[in-house]
Amino acid sequence: MSKLFDERVALVTGASSGIGRATALRFAEEGAAVALLGRDRGALEETSAAVEDLGASSVMVVADLNESAQCRAAVDEAVAFKGRLDVLVNVAGIIASGDLASTTEEGWAEMMRINLDCVFVLMQAALPYLQTTAGNIVNVSSVTGLRAFPGVLAYCVSKAGLDQLTRCAALELAESGVRVNAVNPGVVVSNLHRRSGMQENAYEEFLEHSKTTHPLGRVGQPKDIAEAIIYLASSQAGWVTGVTLSLDGGRHLTCAR
């Protein structure tokens, strides 16, 4: 039986954990060869082993997304894996607390560099290959790209910029058959907040509180987001482009609290 991504190649950033890892595994289940991009070689090795346990092939691409040159080299390495690229999924990102008064210029610049600038560079580098295969791009944004939230100023702005990048690129690339979409998760259980410095007890309290801020009464799991990414990247969504899809248990419908 054929699968959604037989003979296709997907490059997934942030593939060492969370949404990125779940997405890589779903691509593998659907027959894709997967290029796994991240900074943590040990964690990438675990994802690679899991991909290969599913009968799919993978290549690890270790890169620091702070560096544009490494972003471009990562795309070339992914293409060299199988000689083509069909899907680029930009998952990697960071978050940090800070309001207008407390956000430093350095913190602002880092947020934009990782959450927005490197996505632009990866998209630009991947474009010639995606045009050859009539491929597509899925960006992982956030509910904060669609709605304003206090205390995470730079993060909100970076994700709003990512949403607009998605829409503009979708419009520009439609004629060449390359689709560009984004998913906008609410709170999802992952390492995102932990890596921002949130301690484990505070994180558990945050997850518990988040059950009350998401109308469906729970936080998201990586697989919730991975399923939507697979749909948007597949031929099933062949008439879908420029979408910023809320995947947040209804969080975008509520007032900030």
Backbone hydrogen bonds in HBPLUS format (Angstrom, degrees):
<---DONOR---> <-ACCEPTOR-->    atom                        ^
c    i                          cat <-CA-CA->   ^        H-A-AA   ^      H-
h    n   atom  resd res      DA  || num        DHA   H-A  angle D-A-AA Bond
n    s   type  num  typ     dist DA aas  dist angle  dist       angle   num
A0005-PHE N   A0030-GLU O   2.80 MM  25  5.47 154.7  1.86 156.9 159.0     1
A0008-ARG N   A0005-PHE O   3.03 MM   3  5.16 152.9  2.11 134.0 129.9     2
A0033-ALA N   A0008-ARG O   2.96 MM  25  6.29 169.4  1.97 163.6 163.7     3
A0086-ASP N   A0009-VAL O   2.89 MM  77  5.29 159.7  1.94 145.6 150.8     4
A0087-VAL N   A0009-VAL O   3.13 MM  78  6.51 145.9  2.26 152.6 154.3     5
A0010-ALA N   A0033-ALA O   2.97 MM  23  6.41 159.4  2.02 162.9 169.1     6
A0035-ALA N   A0010-ALA O   2.80 MM  25  6.12 167.2  1.82 156.9 161.4     7
A0011-LEU N   A0087-VAL O   2.82 MM  76  6.18 164.7  1.85 159.7 162.1     8
A0089-VAL N   A0011-LEU O   2.83 MM  78  6.14 167.0  1.85 172.2 172.8     9
A0012-VAL N   A0035-ALA O   2.99 MM  23  6.26 167.5  2.00 177.9 174.2    10
A0037-LEU N   A0012-VAL O   2.98 MM  25  6.01 172.7  1.99 158.7 156.6    11
A0013-THR N   A0089-VAL O   3.03 MM  76  6.38 168.5  2.04 175.5 179.1    12
A0014-GLY N   A0037-LEU O   2.96 MM  23  6.01 114.7  2.40 135.8 152.1    13
A0015-ALA N   A0037-LEU O   3.13 MM  22  5.75 161.9  2.16 152.6 153.9    14
A0021-ARG N   A0017-SER O   3.12 MM   4  4.72 163.1  2.15 109.8 112.6    15
A0022-ALA N   A0018-GLY O   3.02 MM   4  6.26 170.9  2.03 158.6 161.3    16
A0023-THR N   A0019-ILE O   2.86 MM   4  5.96 153.3  1.93 147.9 155.5    17
A0024-ALA N   A0020-GLY O   2.97 MM   4  6.16 159.8  2.01 147.2 152.6    18
A0025-LEU N   A0021-ARG O   3.03 MM   4  6.29 159.3  2.07 152.9 158.0    19
A0026-ARG N   A0022-ALA O   3.08 MM   4  6.30 150.5  2.17 141.5 149.3    20
A0027-PHE N   A0023-THR O   2.95 MM   4  6.25 157.2  2.00 153.6 159.6    21
A0028-ALA N   A0024-ALA O   3.01 MM   4  6.26 155.4  2.07 144.4 151.4    22
A0029-GLU N   A0025-LEU O   2.92 MM   4  6.20 153.6  1.99 145.5 152.4    23
A0030-GLU N   A0026-ARG O   3.08 MM   4  6.29 137.1  2.27 138.8 149.8    24
A0030-GLU N   A0027-PHE O   3.06 MM   3  5.06 127.9  2.34  94.4 108.7    25
A0032-ALA N   A0027-PHE O   2.99 MM   5  5.34 158.2  2.04 149.5 142.9    26
A0031-GLY N   A0028-ALA O   3.03 MM   3  5.18 158.4  2.08 112.6 112.7    27
A0034-VAL N   A0057-SER O   3.00 MM  23  6.47 161.9  2.03 151.1 152.1    28
A0059-VAL N   A0034-VAL O   3.06 MM  25  6.61 143.8  2.20 147.2 152.1    29
A0036-LEU N   A0059-VAL O   2.83 MM  23  6.07 167.6  1.85 168.2 172.3    30
A0061-VAL N   A0036-LEU O   2.73 MM  25  5.70 167.7  1.74 157.6 153.4    31
A0038-GLY N   A0061-VAL O   3.15 MM  23  6.57 151.6  2.23 153.0 157.6    32
A0063-ALA N   A0038-GLY O   3.00 MM  25  5.89 152.5  2.08 133.5 142.1    33
A0044-LEU N   A0040-ASP O   2.93 MM   4  6.19 157.3  1.99 154.5 162.0    34
A0045-GLU N   A0041-ARG O   2.86 MM   4  6.09 148.6  1.96 149.8 158.2    35
A0046-GLU N   A0042-GLY O   3.28 MM   4  6.64 145.2  2.41 139.3 147.5    36
A0047-THR N   A0043-ALA O   3.11 MM   4  6.50 156.9  2.17 148.0 153.8    37
A0048-SER N   A0044-LEU O   2.78 MM   4  5.98 162.9  1.80 154.2 159.4    38
A0049-ALA N   A0045-GLU O   2.95 MM   4  6.10 155.9  2.00 143.8 149.6    39
A0050-ALA N   A0046-GLU O   3.08 MM   4  6.31 154.8  2.14 143.8 150.4    40
A0051-VAL N   A0047-THR O   2.87 MM   4  6.17 152.4  1.95 152.0 160.0    41
A0052-GLU N   A0048-SER O   2.97 MM   4  6.21 163.0  2.00 151.2 155.3    42
A0053-ASP N   A0049-ALA O   2.93 MM   4  6.12 138.2  2.10 140.5 152.1    43
A0054-LEU N   A0051-VAL O   3.01 MM   3  5.30 141.2  2.17 102.4 113.7    44
A0056-ALA N   A0051-VAL O   3.38 MM   5  5.78 161.5  2.42 143.2 139.5    45
A0055-GLY N   A0052-GLU O   3.00 MM   3  5.00 159.3  2.04 104.1 108.9    46
A0067-GLU N   A0064-ASP O   3.07 MM   3  5.94 170.6  2.08 125.1 128.2    47
A0070-GLN N   A0067-GLU O   3.05 MM   3  5.31 122.0  2.40 102.1 116.2    48
A0071-CYS N   A0067-GLU O   3.06 MM   4  6.43 147.8  2.17 148.9 158.7    49
A0071-CYS N   A0068-SER O   3.06 MM   3  4.99 118.0  2.46  92.9 108.7    50
A0072-ARG N   A0068-SER O   3.01 MM   4  6.35 163.4  2.04 158.8 161.1    51
A0073-ALA N   A0069-ALA O   2.97 MM   4  6.14 158.3  2.02 144.2 150.8    52
A0074-ALA N   A0070-GLN O   2.85 MM   4  5.91 144.0  1.98 139.2 148.6    53
A0075-VAL N   A0071-CYS O   3.23 MM   4  6.60 150.6  2.32 146.8 152.9    54
A0076-ASP N   A0072-ARG O   3.20 MM   4  6.55 162.4  2.24 148.4 152.7    55
A0077-GLU N   A0073-ALA O   2.90 MM   4  6.15 153.9  1.97 147.1 154.4    56
A0078-ALA N   A0074-ALA O   2.94 MM   4  6.16 153.9  2.01 145.9 152.9    57
A0079-VAL N   A0075-VAL O   2.95 MM   4  6.21 158.3  2.00 153.3 158.9    58
A0080-ALA N   A0076-ASP O   2.95 MM   4  6.13 154.0  2.02 146.1 153.4    59
A0081-PHE N   A0078-ALA O   3.25 MM   3  5.30 139.7  2.42  96.7 107.6    60
A0083-GLY N   A0079-VAL O   2.64 MM   4  5.15 133.5  1.85 155.2 170.9    61
A0136-ASN N   A0086-ASP O   2.98 MM  50  6.50 149.2  2.08 150.9 157.8    62
A0088-LEU N   A0136-ASN O   3.08 MM  48  6.59 153.2  2.16 149.7 158.0    63
A0138-VAL N   A0088-LEU O   2.93 MM  50  6.39 158.0  1.98 158.2 164.1    64
A0090-ASN N   A0138-VAL O   2.97 MM  48  6.43 147.3  2.08 148.5 158.9    65
A0140-VAL N   A0090-ASN O   2.89 MM  50  5.94 154.6  1.95 161.4 156.7    66
A0098-GLY N   A0151-GLY O   2.73 MM  53  5.08 159.0  1.77 133.6 135.5    67
A0153-LEU N   A0098-GLY O   2.98 MM  55  6.07 155.9  2.04 175.8 176.1    68
A0103-THR N   A0099-ASP O   2.96 MM   4  5.70 148.4  2.06 158.9 160.6    69
A0108-TRP N   A0104-THR O   2.89 MM   4  6.11 160.6  1.93 151.3 156.7    70
A0109-ALA N   A0105-GLU O   2.91 MM   4  6.05 163.1  1.94 146.5 151.2    71
A0110-GLU N   A0106-GLU O   2.96 MM   4  6.18 158.9  2.01 148.4 153.9    72
A0111-MET N   A0107-GLY O   3.06 MM   4  6.22 160.3  2.10 146.3 151.4    73
A0112-MET N   A0108-TRP O   3.05 MM   4  6.35 166.3  2.07 155.8 158.7    74
A0113-ARG N   A0109-ALA O   2.88 MM   4  5.99 154.4  1.95 146.4 154.4    75
A0114-ILE N   A0110-GLU O   3.05 MM   4  6.22 165.5  2.07 155.5 156.8    76
A0115-ASN N   A0111-MET O   2.93 MM   4  5.82 161.0  1.97 152.1 157.2    77
A0116-LEU N   A0112-MET O   2.98 MM   4  5.12 143.3  2.11 128.1 135.4    78
A0117-ASP N   A0112-MET O   2.73 MM   5  6.00 169.7  1.74 158.3 162.0    79
A0118-CYS N   A0113-ARG O   2.92 MM   5  5.95 147.6  2.02 151.1 157.4    80
A0120-PHE N   A0116-LEU O   3.03 MM   4  6.35 160.3  2.07 155.9 161.0    81
A0121-VAL N   A0117-ASP O   3.01 MM   4  6.36 159.9  2.05 151.2 156.4    82
A0122-LEU N   A0118-CYS O   2.87 MM   4  6.06 162.5  1.91 148.3 152.9    83
A0123-MET N   A0119-VAL O   2.85 MM   4  6.01 163.9  1.88 154.0 158.6    84
A0124-GLN N   A0120-PHE O   2.90 MM   4  6.07 162.4  1.93 151.3 156.4    85
A0125-ALA N   A0121-VAL O   2.88 MM   4  6.06 160.2  1.92 149.6 155.2    86
A0126-ALA N   A0122-LEU O   2.90 MM   4  6.00 149.2  1.99 145.0 153.4    87
A0127-LEU N   A0123-MET O   3.01 MM   4  5.96 130.4  2.26 142.5 154.2    88
A0129-TYR N   A0126-ALA O   3.06 MM   3  5.61 123.1  2.40 116.3 129.7    89
A0130-LEU N   A0126-ALA O   3.01 MM   4  6.18 160.6  2.05 156.8 162.8    90
A0131-GLN N   A0127-LEU O   2.89 MM   4  6.02 153.3  1.97 159.4 165.8    91
A0132-THR N   A0128-PRO O   3.30 MM   4  6.44 142.0  2.45 131.5 140.3    92
A0133-THR N   A0129-TYR O   3.21 MM   4  6.56 146.8  2.33 144.0 152.0    93
A0134-ALA N   A0130-LEU O   2.87 MM   4  5.60 110.0  2.37 137.9 153.5    94
A0135-GLY N   A0130-LEU O   2.79 MM   5  4.54 161.7  1.83 136.6 141.1    95
A0137-ILE N   A0179-ARG O   2.88 MM  42  6.33 153.1  1.96 150.1 158.6    96
A0181-ASN N   A0137-ILE O   2.98 MM  44  6.31 161.6  2.01 151.6 156.2    97
A0139-ASN N   A0181-ASN O   2.86 MM  42  6.32 159.2  1.90 146.8 151.7    98
A0183-VAL N   A0139-ASN O   2.94 MM  44  6.44 150.7  2.02 162.9 172.2    99
A0141-SER N   A0183-VAL O   2.74 MM  42  5.75 156.7  1.79 168.1 176.3   100
A0145-GLY N   A0142-SER O   2.90 MM   3  5.34 161.1  1.93 111.3 117.7   101
A0143-VAL N   A0185-PRO O   2.83 MM  42  5.59 144.6  1.95 151.5 141.7   102
A0146-LEU N   A0143-VAL O   3.04 MM   3  5.36 145.4  2.16 106.0 115.7   103
A0147-ARG N   A0143-VAL O   2.97 MM   4  6.16 145.6  2.09 150.4 161.2   104
A0156-CYS N   A0152-VAL O   2.95 MM   4  6.17 167.2  1.96 162.9 166.5   105
A0157-VAL N   A0153-LEU O   3.04 MM   4  6.32 167.3  2.05 158.7 161.6   106
A0158-SER N   A0154-ALA O   2.90 MM   4  6.03 158.0  1.95 148.6 155.0   107
A0159-LYS N   A0155-TYR O   3.03 MM   4  6.26 155.6  2.09 152.4 158.2   108
A0160-ALA N   A0156-CYS O   2.91 MM   4  6.14 152.3  1.98 150.0 158.5   109
A0161-GLY N   A0157-VAL O   2.92 MM   4  6.09 155.6  1.98 146.9 153.4   110
A0162-LEU N   A0158-SER O   3.00 MM   4  6.24 144.3  2.13 134.6 144.6   111
A0163-ASP N   A0159-LYS O   2.96 MM   4  6.22 152.5  2.03 144.7 151.1   112
A0164-GLN N   A0160-ALA O   3.11 MM   4  6.42 156.7  2.17 145.9 151.5   113
A0165-LEU N   A0161-GLY O   2.86 MM   4  6.08 153.9  1.93 148.1 156.1   114
A0166-THR N   A0162-LEU O   2.92 MM   4  6.13 154.1  1.99 145.5 152.3   115
A0167-ARG N   A0163-ASP O   3.02 MM   4  6.36 160.2  2.06 148.5 152.8   116
A0168-CYS N   A0164-GLN O   2.88 MM   4  6.03 171.8  1.89 155.3 157.8   117
A0169-ALA N   A0165-LEU O   2.93 MM   4  5.94 165.4  1.95 148.7 153.4   118
A0170-ALA N   A0166-THR O   2.93 MM   4  6.03 154.1  2.00 145.1 152.8   119
A0171-LEU N   A0167-ARG O   3.09 MM   4  6.33 155.5  2.15 147.9 153.3   120
A0172-GLU N   A0168-CYS O   2.99 MM   4  6.24 161.1  2.03 150.3 155.8   121
A0173-LEU N   A0169-ALA O   2.87 MM   4  5.90 154.8  1.93 152.7 158.5   122
A0176-SER N   A0173-LEU O   3.03 MM   3  5.41 134.2  2.24 107.8 120.0   123
A0178-VAL N   A0173-LEU O   3.32 MM   5  5.45 149.5  2.42 149.8 142.8   124
A0177-GLY N   A0174-ALA O   2.97 MM   3  5.12 159.4  2.01 108.1 114.4   125
A0242-GLY N   A0180-VAL O   2.75 MM  62  5.70 162.1  1.78 153.5 158.5   126
A0182-ALA N   A0243-VAL O   2.77 MM  61  6.03 150.2  1.86 158.2 167.7   127
A0245-LEU N   A0182-ALA O   2.92 MM  63  6.19 167.6  1.94 144.4 142.0   128
A0184-ASN N   A0245-LEU O   2.69 MM  61  5.55 161.6  1.72 152.4 146.3   129
A0247-LEU N   A0184-ASN O   3.06 MM  63  5.68 171.9  2.07 123.6 123.7   130
A0186-GLY N   A0247-LEU O   3.16 MM  61  6.38 136.4  2.36 129.7 123.7   131
A0220-GLY N   A0187-VAL O   2.79 MM  33  5.99 169.8  1.80 160.5 157.0   132
A0189-VAL N   A0220-GLY O   2.98 MM  31  6.27 162.5  2.01 149.8 147.4   133
A0195-ARG N   A0191-ASN O   2.87 MM   4  5.94 160.6  1.91 158.7 162.4   134
A0196-SER N   A0193-HIS O   3.05 MM   3  5.04 140.6  2.21  96.3 108.1   135
A0198-MET N   A0193-HIS O   3.33 MM   5  5.90 158.1  2.38 153.6 147.9   136
A0197-GLY N   A0194-ARG O   2.98 MM   3  5.43 161.0  2.02 112.3 118.2   137
A0203-TYR N   A0199-GLN O   2.83 MM   4  6.07 150.9  1.92 153.9 163.7   138
A0204-GLU N   A0200-GLU O   2.94 MM   4  6.19 157.4  1.99 150.9 155.8   139
A0205-GLU N   A0201-ASN O   3.09 MM   4  6.32 155.9  2.15 143.1 149.4   140
A0206-PHE N   A0202-ALA O   2.88 MM   4  6.09 150.4  1.97 143.4 152.1   141
A0207-LEU N   A0203-TYR O   2.89 MM   4  6.21 158.0  1.94 152.7 157.6   142
A0208-GLU N   A0204-GLU O   3.02 MM   4  6.23 156.4  2.08 144.7 151.3   143
A0209-HIS N   A0205-GLU O   2.91 MM   4  6.12 163.2  1.94 150.9 155.2   144
A0210-SER N   A0206-PHE O   2.90 MM   4  6.03 148.2  2.00 143.8 153.2   145
A0211-LYS N   A0208-GLU O   3.22 MM   3  5.52 148.4  2.33 102.9 111.6   146
A0212-THR N   A0209-HIS O   2.90 MM   3  5.60 148.3  2.00 117.2 125.6   147
A0213-THR N   A0210-SER O   3.16 MM   3  4.96 139.8  2.33  93.1 104.4   148
A0217-GLY N   A0214-HIS O   2.69 MM   3  5.51 163.9  1.71 137.3 141.4   149
A0216-LEU N   A0249-GLY O   3.02 MM  33  5.01 147.3  2.13 142.9 147.4   150
A0224-ASP N   A0221-GLN O   2.83 MM   3  5.41 140.3  1.98 118.7 129.9   151
A0225-ILE N   A0222-PRO O   3.13 MM   3  5.46 124.3  2.45 104.3 116.7   152
A0226-ALA N   A0222-PRO O   2.94 MM   4  6.20 161.8  1.97 153.4 159.4   153
A0227-GLU N   A0223-LYS O   3.07 MM   4  6.06 158.3  2.12 144.6 147.6   154
A0229-ILE N   A0225-ILE O   3.01 MM   4  6.31 156.8  2.06 153.6 160.8   155
A0230-ILE N   A0226-ALA O   2.95 MM   4  6.18 162.4  1.98 153.2 157.2   156
A0231-TYR N   A0227-GLU O   3.10 MM   4  6.37 157.5  2.15 143.4 149.3   157
A0232-LEU N   A0228-ALA O   2.96 MM   4  6.24 170.1  1.97 155.5 157.0   158
A0233-ALA N   A0229-ILE O   2.92 MM   4  6.06 150.0  2.01 150.9 159.3   159
A0234-SER N   A0230-ILE O   3.11 MM   4  6.07 120.5  2.48 139.3 152.5   160
A0234-SER N   A0231-TYR O   3.11 MM   3  5.24 149.0  2.21 103.8 113.2   161
A0237-ALA N   A0234-SER O   3.15 MM   3  5.80 159.7  2.19 114.5 119.6   162
A0238-GLY N   A0235-SER O   3.06 MM   3  4.74 141.4  2.21 116.1 110.7   163
A0240-VAL N   A0237-ALA O   2.98 MM   3  5.21 153.7  2.05 125.8 123.3   164
A0251-ARG N   A0248-ASP O   2.97 MM   3  5.25 157.8  2.02 112.0 119.1   165
A0253-LEU N   A0250-GLY O   2.99 MM   3  5.53 160.6  2.03 118.6 124.9   166
A0254-THR N   A0251-ARG O   3.14 MM   3  5.60 170.3  2.15 119.0 121.9   167
